[in-house]
Amino acid sequence: MKRLLWLVFVLFIFEAHAQKPNWQNLDLQQDSVFGISTEKAYSTLLKHKQKKKKYKPVLVAVIDGGVDTAHEDLRSLIWNNPGEIAGNGVDDDQDGYTDDVHGWNFIGGPKGNIHQENLELTRLIRKGKFTPAMMEEYQKAARKDHNIVQNISGFERVLDGMTAKMKIDSPTLSDFQNYTPDNGGEQQVKNVMVKVLEDDPDFTDFKVNEIDGTRKHFQDDLNYHLNLNFDPRPIVGDDTTNVTERLYGNNDVMGPDALHGTHVAGIIGAERNNNIGIRGVADRVWIMSVRTVPDGDERDKDVANAIRYAADRGARVVNMSFGKAYSPHKKVVDDAVKYAMSKDVLLVHAAGNEGENLDHENNYPSRVYADSSGMAGAWIEVGASGWKDDSTLVASFSNYGKTTVDVFAPGVKIHSTIPGSKYIDESGTSMASPVVAGLAALIREYYPKLTAVQVKDIILKSVVKVDHPVFIKDDSGKKIAVPFSGICISGGIVNAYNALRLAAHYKGK
């Protein structure tokens, strides 16, 4: 029960205290939330520029789990391949990808689409390519997931027993406050439910989304991510031993679950002037969907191909809101990254949500080349921040690193698009990365002569410096207060207003 209570608190603590839907674009001084001052930039710096000249949209590739191209707030922004005729079953531009009208899907094939996948660790163990430490890590993860599933079920049994005694299907905060527990277990559940319903009075929502949804998440870990007997790759029909193979997949850029990718796309560039939905960071982008990331770990081969695909079709910014702990074919990804660098592409990558120090832990893909030939210059690694300018500014889940993470950006309770023309709040470095990708696209739109490396330099030099300590977890998992300059290279939060001011007079690299 103790373990479950911790889990439940983790689940709702970041869902509590709803913020303004557009808070990531607001200004710290004007709005009292630590956004990136996007609206301030539009109302001042860009107000007259927008009227004087028609700027060309910037193509942004979203390498993710899929994007809903029909979403009401995105459909006008979806990239259309000028070399393809939709639906004719012909590879009109003769690039090996038939009907790739809006992008490509590297985790689909003639037999459909991959949804669930293994972790890379699971794939390595199945192939016999593991160390004793890796096997211990795998077994520990399986035990943890099993225990969490059991504890969630136990929590729900106690909760169901309490509601049965109340004779109320959907009890309120006052119902739990007035309830007299029969034992210690009920007292613990009561304490949790009082806290939950104080923040969100919808009992049914908590039951369905938090309890059932969380149990499914960890059960999926056991059924798919950690299951040595599960291998969905035959669906794709490629040669998994050939990591340089490129011509495979299908043109279904949405796939079976496009929630994550659609949410990311909306943060980048959801239509700002249609009086519906939300406002993206950038006002003129094309969104290309490159489906590469399943529910599980992406494969190096697919990531490499996705980067190449985007670079070859003119993407100027690529968002990568994914990551994993092992990269058995890192060289093939590195080669694709080098190729993107040669095409002047800016790569933006989420730092990850393990609350770890990336100076000491791996998170792939990464900018450092495995062959010791250096690192990608046009790469931005992004951690997640919240809206309060205090010690809690860094999201507790966010990875960090004094030498590995470049900047932080809003990544807590970000309101954005999801399939079916709907909108929800999501938290993660997955949400922080597209904030930066959107900013990069905005800069490249209004200052198209700037190179990818220069745009990165501008973003890092224009951050709002944080001059107070923030809480993080150290390598032992202990909560400590540290200077913000000790957890990222720039020492601050990205800022659109500052970045555009700097871009206007930039004379850097």
N, C-alpha and C positions, 0 to 999 in steps of 0.2 A: 504493500500500500504506500509506503514512504516513497518508493521509486515512482509510482504512478502519480502521486501528488506533485512531485517535482516536474514530471512530464506535463501535467495539466497546466501548472503555473507557467511553464515555458511557452506553452501553446497560446495562452491568452494574454500574457503580459504585453506582447507586442501588438496585439489586436485591440488593446484597450485605448481609451482616450482618443477617439476619432479626431482627425485633423481635417483642415480644409482640403477638398479634393485636389487642388492645384498647388499644394504647399511647396512642392519641390521647385516650382518656378517663381516663388515669391522671394521677398527681400528681407534680410534679417532686421535692418533698421526700420523699414517701413511697415513690415507685417509681423515682426516678432517671432518669426520662424526662420530656421537656418536653411532657406532655399538657395537657389543659385542666381537669383535676380534676373531671371529671363524676362518677366513682364516689364521690369524697369528698363531693360535694354531695348525692348520693342517700343516702349512709350517715349523714349528719349533718343538713344543713339540711332535706332533704325527707322524712326518715324519718317524722316525726310528722305532717307535712302530708298525706302520702299516706293515712294512716289516718283523719284527721278529716273529709275532704271528698272527694267525687268530682268531679274536675276534668274539664271538657269538652275533648275532643281539639281540637288546632289543625290546621286545614287548611293543608298545605304543597304548593304547586304545584312540580313538578319539570319545568321547561322544558328538554328534553333530546332525546336520540335515541330515547327509548322506555323503558318500564319493564316488566319481567316481572311481571305482576299475579298469577301463580300461584306465585311463589317461596315456598318454605316459611317464610321468615323475614319476608315482606312481605305475604302475601295477606290476613292479618287486618287490615292497616292501609290497604288500598286504598280510596280514596274511592268511594262509590256515590252517584250522582246521584239524589236523592230524587224528582225530577220525571220520570225516565225508567223505562220498563219494558224490561228487557234483551231484545234480540233480536227485538222485534216489528216492526222496520222502520218505526216511526212516531216522528215528532218529538213525543213526548208533552208536553213542556213548551213546545213551540212557540217555541223560541229560534233555530231555523235549523240546529241540529246534531242529526241523527237518531241515536238510540241512543248518545249520548255518556254512557255509563254510568260509565266510569272516567276520563273526560277526553276529549281530542280530538287528532286528528292533522292538522296543517296542511301536512304534506308527503306526503300521500297523496291518492288520489282514486279514481274509478271504475275506473281502469286499474291500480291497485296502489299501491305505495309507493316513494318515492324512497329509495335507499340512498346511492349516490355522487353528489356534486355538484361543481360548479366552485368555485374560490375566487372571492371577489367581484372581485378584481383581474382574473381571467380574463373574468368577465362584462362588466366595464367595457371591457376591450380589444376583446372581440367586438362591443360596441356602438359602438366608436369613441370612447368617452368616456375618454381617457387622455392623460397628458402624456408627454414623452420620458423623464422620470424613472421613471414607472410602467412603461413598456415595458422600460426597462433592468432594473428590479426583476424583472419577469416573466421576461425572458431569463436573468438571473442565476439565478433559482430553478430554471428548467428545466435549465440546465447543471449546477447543483449536484446535482439529483436524478439526472440521467443518470450523472454521475461516481460518485455513491455506489452506484448499482445496479451499475455496472461493477466497482467496487472490491470490493463484497461478493461478487460472483460470482468475482472473482479470488482473494479470500481463501478462498472455499469450495473452489476448484479445488486450491489448495495444501494445504488441510486434508484434502481427499479423497485427494490423493496421499500424504500422510503416513500416513493410516490404512490405505491399501492396502499400504504398505510394512510397517506394523506387523502386517498381517493380522488386525486386530481391528475389528469393526464399531462397538463402543462403548468406546473407550479410556478408561482411568482417569487420575487425576492422576499416579500413578506411571509409567504408560506414557509420558506426555508428558515427565515429568522424566527418564526414562531414554533418551529418543529423541535420537539424534545427527543434527542437521540437516545437509542436504547443501549448503545455500546460505543467503544472508542472508534470503530470503523465508521459508524454513522456520523460521529462527531467530526471526523476528518472530512468526510464527503460534504457535510453541511458547511464546514468552513470554506471549502473550495467553491461550492455552489453560491454561497453568499457573495464571495468575491467576484465570481463570474457574472452573476446577474446584476451586481452593482455597476459593472462596466457595460453590460449588454443584457437587457431584460428578456431577450428572446430565448427561452428554454429549449424550444424545438430546434432552433438553429444550432445551439451548442451541442445538443444531443446528436444531430445528424452530421454536422460539419466537423466538430471537434472530436467527439468520442468515436463515432463510426468512421469518419474520414481518417483520423489518426490511426485507428486500428488497421484500416485497409492499407495505409501507407507502410506500416511495419510488416503486415502480413505479405504484402507484395515483395518486400525485401526478401522474405523467406521463400516465397513461391517462385520468384523470378531472378532477382538480383544476386542472390546467394545460392541459387539452386544449380548444382553441378550437372544435373540431368536436363536442364532447360537450355536450348540453343535455337533461337528463332532465325538465325542467319540464312538458312535455306530459302526463306521467303524472298530474299533479294536475288539469289541465283548467281552471285559473283564467285570468283575464286578467292577465298579468304587468305590463301597462302601467297597471293600476288598483291603486295601492298602498293604497287605502282599502277595497278589496273585503274582505269578512269571511266570507261564507258559502260556504266551500269546504272540502275535506278529506274525511276519513273517520274512523271511530271505532276504527281499529286503533292503540291506544296503545302497543303493543309494537314493531311494525314489524319489519324484517328483521334489525336488529342492535341489541339493547337492552342490550348489555354496559355501556356508559358510564352510561346513565341508571339502570340497576338498581343499579350500584355506588354512585352518588350517593344514591339513595333509601335504601339500607341504612345509609349513614353517618348520614343524618338521623335515621332512626327505626326501624331494624330491631327487631323484638320483643325486649325486654330480659329477659323472664321466662319464655320458653318452653324454656329449657335446650337450645336448638339454635342453631347458627350464631353470629352475632355480636350485639353490643349497640349499638344506635344511640344517638345523643346524647339525643334526646327520648324520653320514655316513653309519651306519648299523642299521636299525630298521625294524621291522615288524609293519605295520599299521593295527590295528583292528578297523573296523567301528561299532559303537554301536549307531544306530539311535534312538534318544530320544527327540530331540529338534525340535518342529514345528516352523512355522512362527506364533509366539505368545508365551505364557508361557508354559514351560515344566511342567509336573506333578511330584510331589514328588515321587509317586509310581514308575514312569518310571525311574527317576534319581537313586533311590535306586537299582532297578533291574539292571540298566546299570552298576553301580559300582560293584555290586556283580558278574555280568556276566564277567566283565573284570578281576576281581581279581581271580575268579575261573579258568580262562584260562591262567593264567601266566603273565598278564600284570604287568610290573614293573613301568610304568609311565602311568597316566591317565590325559588327557587334557580335561578341562571343560570350554569351551568358551561360557558360557551362564549364565544367572542370572535373578532373579525376586525379587520383593519387598515383597511378601507374601509367607509363607510356612506353610500351615495349617497342614501338616503331617510331620513336620520336624523330629520327632523321628524316623520315618521309614528310612529317609535319614541318620540320625545320626548313626543308627544301621548298615547301610551298610558301612558308613565311618569307623566305628570301626572295622568292618569285614575286610575292605581293609587294615587298619593299622595292623591287625593281620597277614596279608599275605605279609607284607613288600612292600606295594604299595605306591608310591609317587603321591599325587593328586595335580594338578596344576590348578588354577582357575582364570579366568579373573575378575578383580575388578569391571567392569561395566563402562558405558559410559555416566553417567548423570552429570559428573563434581561435584560430591558430596563427602562429608567427611563421610567415612564409619564408623568412630568412633561414628557418630551420626545418620546414616541412615542404613537401612537393605539392604543387598544384599545376596540372597540365591541361592545355598547352601552356608553354612558358616562352618568354622572349630569349632566354639564354640557349644558344645552339649547343647541341650535344657534342659536336666535333671540335669544340673549343675555338671556333672561328669568330667568336664574338657574340653579339646579340642584336635583335631587331631594334633599329632606331626609332621606327614609327609604331611603337607599341605603348599603350597606356593600360596599366593594371589598376583596377578600381576597387576600393573598399566602400562599405556602406555606412552612412551616418543618419542620425535622426534629426528632429526639428528643434531640440532644445540646446541652447548654447551654454551647456554646463558639463559636468563630469560624465553625464550619460550620452554625450554627443555621438560617440562611436557605438553603432549597433552591437549588442553583445555577441551576436552570431558572426560578425564580420571577421574574416581573416585580416591580417595586417602585416607590416614588415618595413623596417626602416630603410632597407636597401632593395626591396622587391615590389612594394606597393607604391604607386606614384601619387595618387590622390584619393580623396574620399568624396562621395557624392550622396545625395539623398537616396535612401534605400529602405525606409521603414514606412509602412502604410501608404504606399504609392497607388493612387487610384488610376486605373487604366483599362484598356479595352480587353475583352475576352470574346470567344466565339459566340455567334448568335446576336451580334449587336448589343452586347451587355457589357457591364463594367463592374470591377471589384477592386478591393485593396489587396495588394500583395507586398511582402517584405523579402529582402534578400539582396546580396550583391548583384544578383541577376537584374534587379531593378535599378541599382546604382549605375551599372555599366551603360545601359542605354541613355541615361541622363547625360553622360559624358559623350557618348556617340552622337546624340542629338546636338550637343554643343559643338562638337567637331564639324558636323554637317552644316550647322549654322555659320560657323566661321568660313568654311570652304565655299559656301554659297555667296556670301557677301565679299569675300576676298579670295577669289578663285586662283590667283597667281601664287598663293602660299603653298608650299610643299607640305606633305604629310608630316615630316619631321618638324617643320616650322610651326604647324598647327599644334603639335604636341608641346613644343617649347612654350608657345603662348598659353596653353591651358595650364601648364605647370607653374609658369611665372605669374599668372594672374589669380591664383587662389586667394581666398580670404584666410589669412594665417590664424591659427587657433593658439592663443597665448595662455591657456589654462590647462591643467592636467585633465586627463580623461581616463575612465576605467576600461581596462582590458583584462583578458585572462592571460597569465604568463604560461610558460611551457609546462608547468605542473598543474595548470587548471585553476590556479589561485587568482582571485580578483585583486588587481593592483591598480594604483593611479600612476600614470606616466605622462610626460610631456607629449603633446601631439606630434612634435617634431621627431619623436622617437619611434613612431609607428608608420611613417610614410615619407617618401622622398621630398615632397613639396611642403609638407607641414601644414596643409590646409584643405579647405573645401572648395571645389571648383566654382567659378563664378562667371556667368555669361556676360554681365555688364563689364566687368574688369577685362575679360578676355577680348571682347569686341573693341574696347578702347585701346588695348594694346595692339590688336591686329591692325588698326587704322594707321598706326605709326611704327609698325614693326620693322626693325632692322637687325634681326638676330641671325641665327645660323643660316 
